[in-house]
Amino acid sequence: MNNRDRIIFIMVGGVMALLTIIVLGDFWVALHENRPIDDNVIQLLQMSITGLIGIVGGYFGSKNLDNKK
């Protein structure tokens, strides 16, 4: 595993961990306050996952180009 692999792994893992904490925290607060889940949190989750898919896709795309050289 080279440095580029480690950076992508740490970045994606860290963002996924933060998103999990944010979403679970909002679900917990919504449950205890008897209110609906905040739409902004769901929108944040959707946009972040879309961005992570783009980052990982770009990484694998560039990795394929490196293997062809």
C-alpha positions in Angstrom: 0.0 0.0 0.0 1.6 3.2 -1.1 1.1 6.7 0.2 -1.6 7.6 -2.3 -3.6 4.5 -1.3 -3.3 5.4 2.4 -4.4 9.0 1.8 -7.6 8.0 0.0 -8.3 5.3 2.6 -7.9 7.7 5.5 -9.9 10.5 3.8 -12.8 8.3 2.8 -12.9 6.6 6.2 -12.7 9.8 8.1 -15.5 11.5 6.1 -17.7 8.4 6.5 -17.0 8.3 10.2 -18.0 12.0 10.6 -21.1 11.5 8.5 -22.1 8.5 10.7 -21.7 10.6 13.8 -23.7 13.5 12.4 -26.5 11.4 11.1 -26.8 9.2 14.2 -26.7 12.3 16.4 -29.5 14.0 14.5 -31.6 10.8 14.6 -31.0 10.6 18.4 -32.0 14.2 19.0 -35.0 13.9 16.7 -36.1 10.7 18.6 -35.9 12.4 22.0 -37.5 15.7 21.0 -40.3 14.0 19.0 -39.5 16.0 15.9 -38.9 14.9 12.3 -35.4 14.3 11.0 -33.8 17.4 9.7 -33.8 17.7 5.9 -30.5 19.5 5.9 -28.8 16.5 7.5 -30.2 14.2 4.8 -29.1 16.6 2.1 -25.6 16.8 3.6 -25.4 13.0 3.6 -26.5 12.8 -0.1 -24.1 15.4 -1.3 -21.2 14.0 0.7 -21.7 10.4 -0.5 -21.9 11.7 -4.1 -18.6 13.5 -3.6 -16.9 10.5 -2.1 -18.1 8.4 -5.0 -16.5 10.9 -7.3 -13.2 10.9 -5.4 -13.0 7.1 -5.2 -13.9 6.8 -8.9 -11.2 9.3 -9.9 -8.7 7.4 -7.8 -9.5 4.1 -9.5 -9.6 5.8 -12.9 -6.1 7.2 -12.4 -4.9 3.9 -11.0 -5.9 2.1 -14.2 -4.0 4.7 -16.2 -0.9 4.1 -14.1 -1.1 0.4 -14.7 -1.3 0.8 -18.5 2.0 2.8 -18.7 
